[in-house]
């Protein structure tokens, strides 16, 4: 208890020079940390965007290619892909950059919820002739501040099983 009383009774304080030097040292450390972290955060942001693009492309590509592999007939006109299967007709198209799907006259539903796209848009084309088709998927970047601009395209080779015979 006596030590605390002695410390409280001391009249010594921090000088103005000590405060200025401490502030300068803190500013120097803060600038150094910011200089090191900024490129790392940008790299992380770009890698994260690419991972999201690839995940979206893989999910969409696998779904469409899976439906195409069961096709008895495939037609692509404009921005609409019509796949005739033994279980009915599957129609893929894009609406406002979102991929939508309809099965045998059912209501049109987005393949994925709009919030999963995070502002990105999807477009696709199909080329080739029976039985060798290529599905071309493209993800266009979200626009706005803080987004990294990159367009990613991926091709999927599809051979419908029913059309091979």
C-alpha positions as CSV (number, residue, x, y, z in Angstrom):
1,X,0.0,0.0,0.0
2,X,2.9,2.3,0.8
3,X,4.2,1.9,-2.8
4,X,1.0,3.1,-4.3
5,X,0.9,6.1,-2.1
6,X,4.5,7.0,-3.0
7,X,3.7,6.6,-6.8
8,X,0.7,8.9,-6.5
9,X,2.6,11.5,-4.5
10,X,5.4,11.8,-7.2
11,X,5.2,15.0,-9.1
12,X,7.0,13.6,-12.2
13,X,5.1,13.5,-15.5
14,X,5.6,13.0,-19.2
15,X,7.4,15.8,-21.0
16,X,6.2,17.2,-24.3
17,X,9.3,15.8,-26.0
18,X,8.4,12.3,-24.9
19,X,4.9,12.7,-26.2
20,X,6.1,13.9,-29.6
21,X,8.7,11.1,-29.9
22,X,6.1,8.5,-28.9
23,X,3.6,9.9,-31.4
24,X,6.2,9.8,-34.2
25,X,7.2,6.2,-33.4
26,X,3.5,5.2,-33.4
27,X,3.0,7.0,-36.7
28,X,6.1,5.3,-38.2
29,X,4.8,1.8,-37.1
30,X,1.3,2.6,-38.4
31,X,2.6,3.7,-41.9
32,X,4.8,0.6,-42.1
33,X,2.0,-1.8,-41.2
34,X,-0.4,-0.1,-43.6
35,X,2.2,-0.3,-46.4
36,X,2.6,-4.0,-45.9
37,X,-1.0,-4.9,-45.4
38,X,-2.6,-3.0,-48.3
39,X,-1.1,-5.1,-51.1
40,X,-1.9,-8.3,-49.1
41,X,-5.5,-7.2,-48.8
42,X,-5.8,-6.4,-52.5
43,X,-4.3,-9.8,-53.4
44,X,-6.7,-11.5,-51.0
45,X,-9.6,-9.6,-52.6
46,X,-8.6,-10.7,-56.1
47,X,-8.1,-14.3,-55.1
48,X,-11.5,-14.3,-53.3
49,X,-13.2,-12.9,-56.4
50,X,-11.6,-15.5,-58.6
51,X,-12.6,-18.3,-56.2
52,X,-16.2,-17.0,-56.3
53,X,-16.2,-16.9,-60.1
54,X,-14.8,-20.4,-60.4
55,X,-17.3,-21.8,-57.9
56,X,-20.2,-20.1,-59.8
57,X,-18.9,-21.4,-63.1
58,X,-18.4,-24.9,-61.8
59,X,-21.9,-25.1,-60.4
60,X,-23.6,-23.7,-63.4
61,X,-21.4,-25.6,-65.9
62,X,-21.9,-28.9,-64.1
63,X,-25.7,-28.5,-63.9
64,X,-26.1,-27.6,-67.6
65,X,-23.6,-30.2,-68.8
66,X,-25.3,-32.8,-66.6
67,X,-28.7,-32.0,-68.2
68,X,-27.1,-31.9,-71.7
69,X,-25.5,-35.3,-71.1
70,X,-29.0,-36.8,-70.8
71,X,-30.4,-35.1,-73.9
72,X,-32.1,-36.7,-76.8
73,X,-32.0,-33.4,-78.7
74,X,-30.3,-30.0,-78.1
75,X,-31.2,-26.7,-79.6
76,X,-29.6,-23.3,-79.0
77,X,-31.0,-20.1,-80.4
78,X,-30.2,-16.6,-79.3
79,X,-29.7,-16.8,-75.5
80,X,-31.9,-19.9,-75.0
81,X,-30.8,-23.5,-74.7
82,X,-33.5,-26.2,-75.1
83,X,-32.7,-29.7,-74.0
84,X,-35.1,-32.5,-74.8
85,X,-34.7,-35.4,-72.4
86,X,-36.8,-38.5,-71.7
87,X,-38.3,-36.8,-68.7
88,X,-39.2,-33.6,-70.5
89,X,-37.9,-30.3,-71.9
90,X,-35.4,-28.3,-70.0
91,X,-35.0,-24.6,-71.0
92,X,-32.0,-22.5,-69.9
93,X,-31.8,-18.7,-70.6
94,X,-30.6,-15.6,-68.9
95,X,-32.7,-12.8,-67.4
96,X,-31.0,-9.7,-66.2
97,X,-27.7,-11.6,-66.1
98,X,-29.1,-14.4,-64.0
99,X,-29.3,-17.9,-65.3
100,X,-32.9,-19.3,-65.2
101,X,-34.2,-22.8,-65.8
102,X,-37.6,-24.2,-66.7
103,X,-38.5,-27.9,-66.8
104,X,-41.4,-29.1,-68.9
105,X,-43.6,-26.0,-68.6
106,X,-43.0,-25.4,-64.9
107,X,-42.4,-21.8,-63.8
108,X,-39.0,-20.2,-64.7
109,X,-36.7,-20.3,-61.6
110,X,-33.3,-18.9,-61.1
111,X,-30.6,-21.6,-61.1
112,X,-29.1,-19.8,-58.1
113,X,-30.5,-17.1,-55.9
114,X,-29.6,-13.6,-57.1
115,X,-27.6,-12.8,-53.9
116,X,-25.1,-15.6,-54.8
117,X,-24.1,-13.7,-57.9
118,X,-23.1,-10.7,-55.9
119,X,-23.6,-8.4,-58.8
120,X,-21.9,-10.7,-61.4
121,X,-23.7,-11.6,-64.6
122,X,-23.7,-14.9,-66.5
123,X,-23.9,-15.5,-70.2
124,X,-23.6,-18.6,-72.2
125,X,-23.5,-20.0,-75.7
126,X,-23.5,-23.5,-77.1
127,X,-21.5,-24.6,-80.2
128,X,-20.9,-27.8,-82.0
129,X,-23.1,-30.4,-83.6
130,X,-24.5,-33.7,-82.5
131,X,-23.0,-35.5,-80.6
132,X,-20.1,-33.1,-79.7
133,X,-21.2,-29.9,-78.1
134,X,-19.2,-27.2,-76.2
135,X,-20.9,-25.1,-73.6
136,X,-19.2,-21.6,-73.2
137,X,-19.9,-19.9,-69.9
138,X,-18.9,-16.4,-69.1
139,X,-19.0,-14.5,-65.8
140,X,-18.9,-10.8,-66.1
141,X,-17.7,-8.8,-63.0
142,X,-19.8,-6.8,-60.7
143,X,-19.6,-3.1,-61.3
144,X,-19.1,-0.5,-58.7
145,X,-16.5,0.7,-56.2
146,X,-14.2,-1.9,-54.6
147,X,-14.7,-4.5,-57.3
148,X,-12.0,-6.1,-59.3
149,X,-12.7,-6.3,-63.0
150,X,-12.1,-9.7,-64.5
151,X,-14.2,-11.6,-67.1
152,X,-13.8,-15.3,-66.8
153,X,-14.8,-17.8,-69.5
154,X,-14.8,-21.5,-69.3
155,X,-15.7,-24.2,-71.8
156,X,-17.3,-27.5,-71.1
157,X,-17.2,-30.3,-73.7
158,X,-20.4,-32.3,-73.6
159,X,-21.3,-35.5,-75.4
160,X,-25.0,-36.5,-74.7
161,X,-25.1,-40.2,-74.0
162,X,-28.3,-40.8,-76.0
163,X,-26.9,-39.0,-79.1
164,X,-23.6,-41.1,-79.1
165,X,-25.4,-44.2,-80.4
